Amino acid sequence: MKGPLLLTPGEPAGIGPELAVRLAIEDPSVVLVADPGLVSRAAQRIGCTVDIIELGEISADATGGLRCLPVTMSEPEQPGVLNAANAAYVLDCLRVAADHCLHGNASGLVTAPVHKGVINDAGIRFSGHTEFLAARAGVERVVMMLVAGNVRVALATTHLPLQDVPAAITSERLESTLDILHADLVNRFAIHDPHIAVLGLNPHAGEDGHLGREEIETITPVIERKRAAGMRLSGPLPADTAFVPTHLRQYDAVLAMYHDQGLPVLKHVGFGHAVNVTLGLPFVRTSVDHGTALDIAGSGQADGGSLTAAVALARQMAARQS
């Protein structure tokens, strides 16, 4: 890999800082992008004493201690209490980390959870990590995929109100989503000829048009064109049976049409060790499968399994693309 993995602790008032510090202590090859004061206080809360090394530049060499690319907070955090004054800081961490990845200084980015609500309350329009990093990288389309072991669920649309989903399921969006998903399954997951299950939008995949025509007018024509171009696709499939274990084992990934169509099933299978992956970026990015957990922030009770899995998967993906 070229350069270390970078890790952003996310919302200062959530569980991200303590999970990030605990992981960085165990794995000194990871570099935190954060306020050193936040890092120090998080370490104290989990009962650790750390030697924080503030970096002016980064390299792949672990030097001992906890390495940190410093970004300054506006106000000290209070675990469990959101503070809009620190919203810009959260995004500054993401910008610094993304820019290092874009400039080739780091092999990838792992992100702890942010709180979208407080960022928007601060007057900063923000719909999520996925969209933010795509804009920073100047990439028109990216794909959100969650991974739990061999179960992979990608999304045709991400953070949209349900009423807006049908209009967003366009031929162009589906084609570009399938192109990105297929390419990254090959290049970053080392799956030579991936088999992708494409879900329908409507119950029973539209039931021949009786429950909606999106499958007939949009989804099926895209699948047929991509099959003709050499992709191995099944669908459109009814979402209520596609995840039956005997069916799921046939596929390398499932493409769901909207957020809550596919992710509840994946999180039921793997919550706590699932990983959120952004496909289509010019750098590797993974994240946890959970939120900020404000109710237990600062208590030391948070489970770091998903963050550990996110770092491990980022490292595997980065090694494959090098």
C-alpha positions as CSV (number, residue, x, y, z in Angstrom):
1,M,0.0,0.0,0.0
2,K,1.1,3.6,-0.6
3,G,0.9,5.5,2.7
4,P,-1.1,4.7,5.8
5,L,-4.8,4.4,6.3
6,L,-6.4,7.6,7.6
7,L,-9.2,7.5,10.2
8,T,-11.6,10.4,11.0
9,P,-13.3,10.1,14.5
10,G,-16.6,11.7,13.3
11,E,-19.0,13.5,15.6
12,P,-17.0,14.7,18.7
13,A,-19.9,14.1,21.1
14,G,-20.4,10.5,19.9
15,I,-18.7,7.2,20.3
16,G,-16.4,7.7,17.3
17,P,-13.5,9.4,19.2
18,E,-13.1,6.7,21.8
19,L,-13.4,3.9,19.2
20,A,-10.9,5.6,16.9
21,V,-8.4,6.1,19.8
22,R,-8.7,2.6,21.0
23,L,-8.1,1.2,17.5
24,A,-5.2,3.6,16.8
25,I,-3.5,2.4,20.1
26,E,-3.9,-1.2,18.9
27,D,-2.9,-0.4,15.3
28,P,-0.2,2.4,15.2
29,S,-0.1,2.2,11.4
30,V,-3.4,4.1,11.3
31,V,-3.2,7.9,11.4
32,L,-6.0,9.9,13.0
33,V,-7.2,13.1,11.4
34,A,-8.6,15.0,14.4
35,D,-8.1,17.6,17.1
36,P,-5.2,16.4,19.4
37,G,-7.1,17.7,22.4
38,L,-10.1,15.5,21.5
39,V,-7.8,12.5,21.0
40,S,-6.2,13.1,24.4
41,R,-9.5,13.5,26.2
42,A,-11.0,10.4,24.5
43,A,-8.0,8.4,25.6
44,Q,-8.4,9.5,29.2
45,R,-12.1,8.5,29.1
46,I,-11.2,4.9,28.1
47,G,-8.4,4.8,30.7
48,C,-5.4,5.0,28.4
49,T,-2.4,7.2,28.4
50,V,-1.1,7.9,24.9
51,D,1.9,9.7,23.4
52,I,0.2,11.8,20.6
53,I,2.5,12.6,17.7
54,E,1.3,15.6,15.7
55,L,2.3,15.2,12.1
56,G,3.1,17.9,9.6
57,E,3.1,15.3,6.8
58,I,2.4,11.6,6.7
59,S,4.2,8.4,5.7
60,A,3.6,4.7,5.8
61,D,6.0,4.1,8.6
62,A,4.7,3.5,12.1
63,T,6.8,5.5,14.6
64,G,5.4,4.5,17.9
65,G,2.8,6.5,19.8
66,L,-0.5,7.7,18.3
67,R,-0.1,9.6,15.1
68,C,-2.4,12.5,14.4
69,L,-2.9,15.0,11.6
70,P,-4.1,17.9,13.6
71,V,-7.4,19.7,12.8
72,T,-8.6,22.3,15.3
73,M,-12.0,22.2,17.0
74,S,-14.1,25.2,17.8
75,E,-15.1,24.1,21.3
76,P,-14.3,21.2,23.6
77,E,-16.7,18.3,23.2
78,Q,-19.2,17.1,25.8
79,P,-19.9,13.4,25.3
80,G,-23.6,12.8,24.4
81,V,-24.3,16.5,23.8
82,L,-24.3,17.8,20.2
83,N,-22.8,21.1,19.5
84,A,-23.4,22.8,16.2
85,A,-20.2,24.9,16.8
86,N,-18.1,21.8,15.9
87,A,-20.0,20.9,12.7
88,A,-17.5,22.7,10.5
89,Y,-14.6,20.9,12.3
90,V,-16.2,17.5,11.5
91,L,-16.2,18.4,7.8
92,D,-12.7,19.9,7.9
93,C,-11.4,16.5,9.1
94,L,-13.1,14.9,6.1
95,R,-11.6,17.4,3.7
96,V,-8.1,17.0,5.1
97,A,-8.3,13.3,4.9
98,A,-9.9,13.1,1.5
99,D,-7.3,15.6,0.1
100,H,-4.4,13.4,1.4
101,C,-6.0,10.4,-0.3
102,L,-6.5,12.3,-3.6
103,H,-2.9,13.5,-3.5
104,G,-1.6,9.9,-3.0
105,N,-0.3,10.4,0.5
106,A,-2.6,7.8,2.0
107,S,-3.8,4.4,0.9
108,G,-7.4,4.9,2.0
109,L,-9.9,6.5,4.4
110,V,-11.9,5.0,7.2
111,T,-14.6,7.1,8.8
112,A,-16.3,6.9,12.2
113,P,-20.0,8.1,12.3
114,V,-21.0,11.7,11.9
115,H,-24.4,13.2,13.0
116,K,-26.1,14.7,9.9
117,G,-28.7,16.5,11.9
118,V,-26.3,18.8,13.8
119,I,-24.3,19.6,10.7
120,N,-27.5,20.7,9.0
121,D,-28.6,22.6,12.1
122,A,-25.3,24.5,11.8
123,G,-26.5,25.8,8.4
124,I,-24.3,23.5,6.4
125,R,-26.2,21.4,3.9
126,F,-25.0,17.8,4.3
127,S,-26.6,14.5,3.3
128,G,-23.9,12.1,4.3
129,H,-20.3,11.0,4.0
130,T,-20.9,9.3,0.6
131,E,-22.1,12.5,-1.1
132,F,-19.6,14.7,0.6
133,L,-16.6,12.6,-0.5
134,A,-17.9,12.3,-4.0
135,A,-18.1,16.1,-4.3
136,R,-14.7,16.5,-2.8
137,A,-13.2,14.0,-5.3
138,G,-15.1,15.6,-8.2
139,V,-16.8,12.3,-9.0
140,E,-20.3,12.6,-10.5
141,R,-21.5,9.1,-9.3
142,V,-20.5,6.9,-6.4
143,V,-22.3,3.8,-5.0
144,M,-22.9,3.0,-1.4
145,M,-22.4,-0.7,-0.5
146,L,-22.5,-2.5,2.9
147,V,-20.5,-5.6,3.4
148,A,-21.0,-8.3,6.1
149,G,-18.7,-11.2,5.3
150,N,-19.7,-12.5,1.9
151,V,-23.0,-10.6,1.9
152,R,-22.7,-7.3,-0.1
153,V,-25.7,-5.0,-0.7
154,A,-25.3,-1.9,-2.9
155,L,-27.8,0.9,-3.3
156,A,-29.1,2.5,-6.5
157,T,-30.3,5.5,-4.4
158,T,-29.1,6.5,-0.9
159,H,-30.5,9.2,1.4
160,L,-33.7,10.2,-0.3
161,P,-37.3,10.5,1.1
162,L,-39.2,7.4,-0.1
163,Q,-41.6,9.6,-2.2
164,D,-38.6,10.7,-4.3
165,V,-37.2,7.3,-5.0
166,P,-39.2,6.3,-8.1
167,A,-38.2,9.4,-10.0
168,A,-34.6,8.8,-9.1
169,I,-34.6,5.3,-10.6
170,T,-33.6,6.3,-14.1
171,S,-31.9,4.3,-16.8
172,E,-28.8,6.5,-16.6
173,R,-28.5,6.1,-12.8
174,L,-29.0,2.3,-13.0
175,E,-26.5,1.9,-15.8
176,S,-23.8,4.0,-14.0
177,T,-24.5,2.2,-10.7
178,L,-24.1,-1.2,-12.3
179,D,-20.9,-0.1,-14.1
180,I,-19.3,1.2,-10.8
181,L,-20.5,-1.8,-8.8
182,H,-19.2,-4.3,-11.3
183,A,-15.8,-2.6,-11.8
184,D,-15.1,-2.4,-8.0
185,L,-16.2,-6.0,-7.4
186,V,-13.5,-6.9,-10.0
187,N,-10.8,-4.5,-9.1
188,R,-11.1,-4.0,-5.3
189,F,-12.8,-7.3,-4.3
190,A,-10.9,-9.6,-6.7
191,I,-14.1,-11.2,-8.0
192,H,-13.3,-12.0,-11.6
193,D,-16.9,-12.4,-13.0
194,P,-19.3,-11.1,-10.4
195,H,-22.9,-12.3,-10.3
196,I,-25.2,-9.3,-9.3
197,A,-28.8,-9.7,-8.2
198,V,-30.8,-6.6,-9.2
199,L,-34.0,-6.0,-7.1
200,G,-37.2,-4.6,-8.4
201,L,-38.6,-1.4,-7.0
202,N,-42.1,-2.5,-6.3
203,P,-43.6,-5.4,-4.3
204,H,-43.2,-8.7,-6.2
205,A,-40.9,-6.8,-8.6
206,G,-44.0,-5.1,-10.1
207,E,-45.9,-8.3,-10.7
208,D,-45.9,-7.9,-14.5
209,G,-47.0,-4.2,-14.2
210,H,-49.9,-4.7,-11.9
211,L,-48.0,-3.3,-8.9
212,G,-46.0,-0.7,-10.8
213,R,-44.3,-0.3,-14.2
214,E,-40.7,0.8,-13.2
215,E,-39.5,-2.8,-13.7
216,I,-41.0,-3.0,-17.2
217,E,-40.1,0.5,-18.4
218,T,-36.7,1.1,-16.7
219,I,-35.1,-1.7,-14.7
220,T,-35.5,-4.7,-17.1
221,P,-34.3,-2.8,-20.2
222,V,-31.1,-1.7,-18.3
223,I,-30.5,-5.3,-17.1
224,E,-30.9,-6.6,-20.7
225,R,-28.5,-4.0,-22.1
226,K,-25.9,-4.8,-19.4
227,R,-26.2,-8.5,-20.0
228,A,-25.6,-8.0,-23.7
229,A,-22.4,-6.1,-22.7
230,G,-21.2,-9.0,-20.7
231,M,-22.4,-8.5,-17.1
232,R,-23.8,-11.5,-15.2
233,L,-27.1,-10.2,-13.8
234,S,-30.2,-11.7,-12.3
235,G,-33.5,-9.7,-12.0
236,P,-35.4,-7.7,-11.4
237,L,-36.0,-9.9,-8.4
238,P,-38.7,-9.5,-5.6
239,A,-36.9,-8.1,-2.6
240,D,-38.8,-10.3,-0.2
241,T,-37.3,-13.5,-1.6
242,A,-33.9,-12.4,-3.0
243,F,-32.4,-12.5,0.5
244,V,-33.5,-16.1,1.3
245,P,-30.1,-17.7,2.2
246,T,-30.3,-20.4,-0.6
247,H,-30.8,-17.6,-3.2
248,L,-28.3,-15.2,-1.6
249,R,-25.5,-17.7,-1.9
250,Q,-25.7,-17.5,-5.7
251,Y,-24.8,-13.8,-5.8
252,D,-21.6,-11.8,-5.2
253,A,-23.7,-8.6,-4.6
254,V,-27.3,-7.4,-4.4
255,L,-28.3,-4.1,-5.9
256,A,-31.2,-2.7,-3.9
257,M,-33.3,0.2,-5.3
258,Y,-33.4,2.2,-2.1
259,H,-31.8,2.5,1.4
260,D,-34.3,0.6,3.5
261,Q,-35.0,-2.1,0.9
262,G,-31.7,-3.8,1.4
263,L,-29.8,-2.5,4.4
264,P,-32.2,-3.8,7.2
265,V,-31.5,-7.3,5.9
266,L,-27.7,-6.9,5.8
267,K,-27.7,-5.2,9.3
268,H,-29.7,-8.1,10.7
269,V,-27.1,-10.5,9.3
270,G,-24.0,-8.5,10.4
271,F,-24.7,-5.6,12.6
272,G,-21.7,-4.7,14.7
273,H,-19.2,-6.1,12.2
274,A,-20.6,-4.9,8.9
275,V,-18.8,-2.2,6.8
276,N,-20.0,0.6,4.7
277,V,-18.0,1.0,1.5
278,T,-18.1,3.9,-1.0
279,L,-17.5,2.5,-4.6
280,G,-16.5,4.7,-7.5
281,L,-14.1,7.0,-5.6
282,P,-10.5,7.4,-6.8
283,F,-9.5,6.2,-3.3
284,V,-10.6,3.5,-0.8
285,R,-13.2,4.6,1.7
286,T,-14.9,2.4,4.3
287,S,-16.9,3.2,7.4
288,V,-18.9,1.7,10.3
289,D,-22.4,0.3,10.1
290,H,-23.7,2.3,13.1
291,G,-24.4,5.8,14.2
292,T,-23.0,8.1,16.9
293,A,-24.7,6.4,19.9
294,L,-24.9,9.5,21.9
295,D,-26.5,7.7,24.8
296,I,-23.4,5.7,25.6
297,A,-20.7,8.2,24.4
298,G,-17.8,8.6,26.8
299,S,-18.8,5.5,28.8
300,G,-16.3,3.1,27.3
301,Q,-19.2,0.7,26.5
302,A,-19.1,1.1,22.7
303,D,-18.3,-2.0,20.6
304,G,-15.5,-1.4,18.1
305,G,-16.1,-4.4,16.0
306,S,-17.5,-2.6,13.0
307,L,-14.6,-0.1,13.0
308,T,-12.1,-2.9,13.3
309,A,-13.8,-4.6,10.3
310,A,-13.8,-1.3,8.3
311,V,-10.0,-0.9,8.8
312,A,-9.4,-4.5,7.8
313,L,-11.5,-4.3,4.7
314,A,-9.9,-0.9,3.7
315,R,-6.5,-2.5,4.0
316,Q,-7.5,-5.5,1.8
317,M,-9.0,-3.2,-0.8
318,A,-6.0,-0.9,-0.9
319,A,-3.7,-3.8,-1.3
320,R,-5.6,-5.1,-4.3
321,Q,-5.6,-1.8,-6.1
322,S,-1.9,-1.1,-5.6
